[in-house]
Amino acid sequence: MGATSSTDRAWAEISRGALEANVHALTTVLGATALCGVVKANGYGHGAVIVARALLDAGATSLAVATLDEGSELRAAGVRAPILLLAEIPASSLRDAMEQSLTVTVGSLAGARAAAAASKGLAGRHRVHLKVDTGMHRMGVAPEDAPEVLEVLHACDEIDVEGIYTHFSVADGESDEDRTFTRGQIEAFDTVLDELGARRCPRIVHLANSAGALGYPESRRDLARVGLALYGYLPGPWLADVLAEHGVMLRPVLSLRAKVIATRRVKAGERPSYGRRRALVRDATVVTVPLGYADGFARRLFDAQAQVLIGGRRYPLAGVVTMDQILIDVGDDDVHVGDEVVLLGAQGDERIDADEWATLAGTISWEILCAISARVPRVLVD
């Protein structure tokens, strides 16, 4: 879909150039460690298929998703690269995943037995990665159980035990406690590898998420599973120093845009929108923008004093966010129907990014990006 067919409402522009620049920046930091692009949750809200293709073209060697449906979407779009399922899926879905050449995660003894059973009768060998729980306590086998689980997988001729991994819980944290805990996770994982030995250890070892890849060089093994950083955001502000040391930086990939669809002159004291929450302090022009909380512009952003860009200037909301529209107070400025509005992104010398929204909304940039709904068209640019 081209931008001209999307501008009757709102659209998200996805910058191929920014994606390529971010891959280059991250591979510069990673060195010999391969880059696995995490494209779950619709590519962190950027459009999974668009992002997957661009990442692979830019140098990512594999992809990762959370669900079978996400992997199937990429396969249906013709993506042939390795795709890792980051969660242990139900036994009833394993055969489907294997038939699509998706790499299955095993995180329990029952999951290992189910994977072995599902692979029986299928042609070829089917890639499996073992996930070890070193402290996240969400998914994965206990370290002491890893040898037994691997025995079950190795005993099945149809299974290729390709990888073993763990996941950090506070690698983005800057405190001494967080750093000590993360290093403890690395040590616990390395103990598992030592106990397995070279003969039984899978050939691909990976620990690092975005924060690990940037902040913990010792976690950069065969592969790094990078998500948020690919889209131009840092998991923690302290990680900017790591990029600066390598002479690189990240660029936000997504901008969220719309056009003014109505203008009206409203008298001081009037209270626009549902709930009549805020009175205008002076006569003002109020413009309507066709994007609301159903598109990812959260209602709480009104109370948090969020702004938008029109003509390179910041303007406040004039009333509470509705499902399909927001109202903007542009004062006495000359704004017309058809003028472009930037919700996220740059216009002139001003920029609003997901970190700003996250601060206002009391959340994290991951949630902001993932909340941009499917009804907003994603348009690949440059």
PECOR-V512992 format. One record per residue. N is the residue number from 1. SS is DSSP state (H for helix, E for strand, - for the rest). PHI is phi in whole degrees, 0 to 359 (* if undefined). PSI is psi as a letter, one per 20 degrees, with the letter a starting at -180 (none if undefined). Layout:
# PECOR-V512992
N:SS:PHI:PSI
N:SS:PHI:PSI
This chain:
# PECOR-V512992
1:-:*:p
2:-:273:r
3:H:298:h
4:H:293:h
5:H:271:i
6:-:251:i
7:-:275:j
8:-:285:i
9:-:222:d
10:E:226:q
11:E:208:q
12:E:246:p
13:E:267:p
14:E:249:o
15:E:273:o
16:H:298:h
17:H:299:g
18:H:292:g
19:H:300:g
20:H:297:g
21:H:296:h
22:H:291:h
23:H:299:g
24:H:299:g
25:H:298:g
26:H:288:h
27:H:291:h
28:H:298:g
29:H:289:g
30:H:286:h
31:-:65:c
32:-:281:i
33:-:286:p
34:E:289:q
35:E:258:o
36:E:258:o
37:E:276:o
38:E:275:o
39:-:237:k
40:H:292:r
41:H:53:l
42:H:56:l
43:H:60:l
44:H:52:k
45:-:84:j
46:-:266:i
47:-:102:o
48:H:299:g
49:H:291:g
50:H:304:g
51:H:292:g
52:H:302:g
53:H:298:g
54:H:294:h
55:H:295:g
56:H:294:h
57:H:297:h
58:H:276:i
59:-:131:i
60:-:297:q
61:-:262:i
62:E:203:r
63:E:229:r
64:E:220:q
65:E:225:r
66:-:261:h
67:-:231:r
68:H:299:g
69:H:299:h
70:H:295:g
71:H:293:g
72:H:296:h
73:H:300:g
74:H:292:g
75:H:297:g
76:H:297:h
77:-:275:j
78:-:92:j
79:-:283:p
80:-:253:i
81:-:296:r
82:E:302:p
83:E:231:o
84:E:266:p
85:E:275:o
86:-:280:i
87:-:238:q
88:-:284:o
89:-:275:r
90:-:301:q
91:H:303:h
92:H:292:i
93:H:258:i
94:H:297:g
95:H:297:g
96:H:301:g
97:H:298:g
98:H:293:h
99:H:295:h
100:-:266:j
101:-:59:k
102:-:273:q
103:E:277:p
104:E:268:p
105:E:267:p
106:E:248:p
107:-:230:j
108:-:197:r
109:H:296:g
110:H:298:h
111:H:294:h
112:H:295:g
113:H:296:h
114:H:293:h
115:H:296:g
116:H:298:g
117:H:294:g
118:H:294:h
119:H:283:i
120:-:298:p
121:-:87:i
122:-:273:q
123:-:289:q
124:-:78:a
125:-:244:q
126:E:241:p
127:E:289:p
128:E:228:p
129:E:244:p
130:E:268:p
131:E:258:p
132:E:249:p
133:E:273:o
134:-:251:j
135:-:146:i
136:-:289:h
137:-:59:k
138:-:244:g
139:-:199:q
140:-:122:q
141:E:281:q
142:E:296:q
143:H:309:g
144:H:290:i
145:H:266:i
146:H:302:g
147:H:300:g
148:H:295:g
149:H:296:g
150:H:295:h
151:H:300:g
152:H:298:g
153:H:289:g
154:H:295:h
155:-:285:i
156:-:259:o
157:-:296:h
158:-:278:i
159:E:257:p
160:E:254:o
161:E:282:n
162:E:280:h
163:E:219:r
164:E:218:p
165:E:206:r
166:-:221:r
167:-:225:p
168:-:280:q
169:-:254:h
170:-:223:k
171:-:295:h
172:-:279:i
173:-:283:q
174:-:257:i
175:-:286:r
176:H:299:h
177:H:297:g
178:H:297:g
179:H:293:h
180:H:296:g
181:H:295:g
182:H:297:g
183:H:295:h
184:H:295:h
185:H:297:g
186:H:298:g
187:H:296:g
188:H:297:h
189:H:293:g
190:H:296:h
191:H:297:g
192:H:299:g
193:H:298:g
194:H:297:g
195:H:291:h
196:H:288:h
197:H:77:r
198:H:297:h
199:H:288:h
200:H:260:i
201:-:285:p
202:-:303:q
203:-:279:i
204:E:246:o
205:E:246:p
206:E:214:q
207:-:233:h
208:-:282:p
209:-:268:a
210:H:302:g
211:H:293:g
212:H:295:g
213:H:299:h
214:H:273:g
215:H:263:i
216:-:228:n
217:H:305:h
218:H:290:i
219:H:267:i
220:-:277:n
221:-:259:c
222:-:285:h
223:E:211:q
224:E:234:p
225:E:268:n
226:E:255:p
227:-:246:e
228:H:308:g
229:H:299:h
230:H:299:h
231:H:266:j
232:-:101:j
233:-:234:q
234:-:264:p
235:-:296:h
236:-:210:q
237:H:298:h
238:H:295:h
239:H:286:i
240:H:299:h
241:H:296:h
242:H:295:g
243:H:296:g
244:H:298:h
245:H:298:h
246:-:264:j
247:-:71:k
248:-:230:r
249:-:212:r
250:-:257:q
251:-:236:p
252:-:304:p
253:-:268:h
254:E:254:p
255:E:235:q
256:E:249:p
257:E:226:q
258:E:206:a
259:E:229:q
260:E:298:p
261:E:249:i
262:E:199:q
263:E:226:q
264:E:205:q
265:E:269:p
266:E:234:p
267:-:281:q
268:-:305:q
269:-:93:i
270:-:291:q
271:-:234:n
272:-:292:q
273:-:78:r
274:H:303:q
275:H:80:i
276:H:47:l
277:-:282:h
278:-:221:p
279:-:274:q
280:-:291:p
281:-:275:i
282:-:203:r
283:-:302:p
284:E:204:q
285:E:274:p
286:E:249:p
287:E:247:q
288:E:258:p
289:E:239:p
290:-:278:m
291:-:205:p
292:-:219:b
293:H:292:h
294:H:289:i
295:H:259:i
296:-:117:j
297:-:268:n
298:-:297:q
299:-:302:h
300:H:294:i
301:H:292:h
302:H:293:g
303:H:296:h
304:-:276:j
305:-:69:k
306:-:295:q
307:E:231:r
308:E:231:r
309:E:250:p
310:E:223:p
311:-:61:k
312:-:78:j
313:E:241:q
314:E:273:p
315:E:224:q
316:E:273:r
317:E:287:q
318:-:263:i
319:-:192:r
320:-:298:q
321:-:292:p
322:-:253:r
323:-:300:h
324:-:241:i
325:-:217:q
326:E:234:q
327:E:247:p
328:E:239:p
329:E:269:o
330:-:255:j
331:-:61:c
332:-:257:j
333:-:288:q
334:-:273:n
335:-:240:p
336:-:235:q
337:-:303:p
338:-:98:i
339:-:294:q
340:E:282:p
341:E:242:p
342:E:253:o
343:E:271:g
344:E:230:p
345:E:129:a
346:E:248:q
347:E:207:p
348:-:63:c
349:-:266:j
350:E:257:q
351:E:214:p
352:E:237:p
353:-:236:r
354:H:294:h
355:H:296:h
356:H:296:g
357:H:300:g
358:H:298:g
359:H:297:g
360:H:295:h
361:H:270:i
362:-:68:k
363:-:222:b
364:-:238:q
365:H:296:h
366:H:306:g
367:H:294:h
368:H:302:g
369:H:293:g
370:H:292:h
371:-:280:i
372:-:292:o
373:-:282:r
374:-:293:i
375:-:281:i
376:-:274:o
377:E:296:p
378:E:261:p
379:E:238:o
380:E:283:p
381:E:236:r
382:-:39:none
